[in-house]
Amino acid sequence: MARVYIVGAGPGDPELITVKGRRLLEEADVIIYAGSLVPKALLGYANEKCEIYNSATMSLPEVLAVIEKSVGEVVRLHTGDPSLYGAIQEQMDALREKGIDYEVVPGVSSFLATAAALKQEYTLPGVTQTVIITRNEGRTAVPNRESLRSLAAHKATMCIFLSISMLDEVVAELIAGGYEPDTPIAIVQRASWPEQRIFRATLSTICEEIKGKGVDRTSMIVVSHVLGSDYELSRLYAPEFSHGFRKASI
């Protein structure tokens, strides 16, 4: 019987997969990868005898059938970190019901690669200490209590997945929920990929800013006052601040 590893491939840059994830790809007897999003360069780590399947054309029963007939190590390769919008819970539950052993190997999420691309810390003293990871409602329903309008009341940093095609609606809901029209917003398309693009504007100007520029579904939306904001310096490195490893020098 196969042993299954659900591996986060990272956001796109092949070097952003974890060391463990790469090792598992090199050792795998079977790789089932999310072909619509996982960069093909990662498949270059596979050994010559490895069987490779593109799950973009497969249903869940078809994926499970491949796993059930496999012997050795199977890598189920998902984008980013599989715990976020990865649809892995149903796969894990099915594997558990079938008595198939599995392990989850975390990866670098695209919202973290987006912060790196923006050269931005999401949590700044005196601005916000909270990051909200969410999406707008589309074909997948969102509970009313988690609507963008409801979450916007916190005015925290918000990383919005899977919503770029509904940007007009996203902006309207955020403003209706409490963000000011001049709140900074950034859109990063294909964070960490060679074709990465960054757009910066405000809520009131972003739709016009990206109009006609081919910004597609592989884009992260970040809304926050940390983008270009004044902030308080961290107390951690302040000379007058003592902690368990350093005494105040002032």
Secondary structure as UniProt FT lines:
FT   STRAND          3..8
FT   HELIX           14..16
FT   HELIX           19..27
FT   STRAND          30..33
FT   TURN            35..37
FT   HELIX           40..45
FT   TURN            48..49
FT   STRAND          51..54
FT   HELIX           55..57
FT   HELIX           60..69
FT   STRAND          73..78
FT   TURN            82..83
FT   HELIX           89..97
FT   TURN            98..99
FT   STRAND          102..105
FT   HELIX           110..118
FT   TURN            125..127
FT   STRAND          131..135
FT   HELIX           144..146
FT   HELIX           148..151
FT   HELIX           152..154
FT   STRAND          157..161
FT   HELIX           164..166
FT   HELIX           167..177
FT   TURN            181..182
FT   STRAND          184..189
FT   TURN            191..192
FT   TURN            194..195
FT   STRAND          197..202
FT   TURN            203..205
FT   HELIX           206..210
FT   TURN            211..212
FT   STRAND          219..223
FT   TURN            225..228
FT   TURN            236..237
FT   TURN            239..240
FT   TURN            244..245
//
